[in-house]
Amino acid sequence: MTSLIKPVQAAPTGHPAYSQTFPCEPSTAQIGRKLVRDVLGVWHLDNLADVAALIISELIANAVRHTPCDSIRLIIGRPSATRVRVGVVDRAPSRLPVLGQVRGDDESGRGLLLIDGIADRWGYDLHGTDERPRCKEVWAELFMKGDE
């Protein structure tokens, strides 16, 4: 396990969730991929590592490109015994993710389309009060075999 991983809470399944704050910059994607691979390795879920690493890279890229944030928080958790969730929290709750239309010659804009295609589900949660959210988490989940 690497020193980048810091357990912060136990999920209801008894598996820890991992969370750490990093600069909101492109180089964080490499750190995020390693963090996801390390955490999934600890949980003996290496079969999900490639897809989860790709998802976290895209989530980080979206935060870097579409928010003015200085830092982001990466989260890897187990919301249930049969699901893994990877997410990125930023302090730009007014900039919500949108699954857009992309033309064939566009050089960007496919991140959420890719996530939509490879994740079992994805979405976002606003944190704070309804009137004044302070941040948002954009997340994607992967289900293990046997989960619907």
ChimeraX attribute file (.defattr): number of C-alpha atoms within 10 A of each C-alpha:
attribute: neighborCount
match mode: 1-to-1
recipient: residues
	/A:1	10
	/A:2	9
	/A:3	6
	/A:4	15
	/A:5	17
	/A:6	14
	/A:7	14
	/A:8	12
	/A:9	13
	/A:10	14
	/A:11	14
	/A:12	11
	/A:13	11
	/A:14	12
	/A:15	16
	/A:16	19
	/A:17	21
	/A:18	21
	/A:19	22
	/A:20	17
	/A:21	15
	/A:22	16
	/A:23	13
	/A:24	21
	/A:25	16
	/A:26	15
	/A:27	14
	/A:28	21
	/A:29	21
	/A:30	13
	/A:31	17
	/A:32	28
	/A:33	20
	/A:34	17
	/A:35	26
	/A:36	29
	/A:37	22
	/A:38	19
	/A:39	23
	/A:40	20
	/A:41	15
	/A:42	11
	/A:43	12
	/A:44	11
	/A:45	14
	/A:46	15
	/A:47	12
	/A:48	17
	/A:49	19
	/A:50	12
	/A:51	17
	/A:52	28
	/A:53	22
	/A:54	18
	/A:55	27
	/A:56	30
	/A:57	22
	/A:58	19
	/A:59	27
	/A:60	29
	/A:61	18
	/A:62	18
	/A:63	24
	/A:64	22
	/A:65	13
	/A:66	13
	/A:67	18
	/A:68	13
	/A:69	15
	/A:70	12
	/A:71	18
	/A:72	22
	/A:73	18
	/A:74	26
	/A:75	23
	/A:76	27
	/A:77	22
	/A:78	22
	/A:79	18
	/A:80	14
	/A:81	14
	/A:82	14
	/A:83	15
	/A:84	20
	/A:85	21
	/A:86	26
	/A:87	25
	/A:88	26
	/A:89	25
	/A:90	25
	/A:91	21
	/A:92	18
	/A:93	20
	/A:94	13
	/A:95	14
	/A:96	16
	/A:97	16
	/A:98	10
	/A:99	14
	/A:100	11
	/A:101	10
	/A:102	12
	/A:103	10
	/A:104	6
	/A:105	6
	/A:106	9
	/A:107	8
	/A:108	8
	/A:109	15
	/A:110	16
	/A:111	19
	/A:112	19
	/A:113	14
	/A:114	14
	/A:115	23
	/A:116	16
	/A:117	11
	/A:118	17
	/A:119	17
	/A:120	14
	/A:121	14
	/A:122	18
	/A:123	15
	/A:124	16
	/A:125	14
	/A:126	19
	/A:127	15
	/A:128	12
	/A:129	8
	/A:130	8
	/A:131	6
	/A:132	11
	/A:133	15
	/A:134	15
	/A:135	16
	/A:136	22
	/A:137	24
	/A:138	23
	/A:139	23
	/A:140	24
	/A:141	23
	/A:142	20
	/A:143	17
	/A:144	15
	/A:145	8
	/A:146	6
	/A:147	9
	/A:148	7
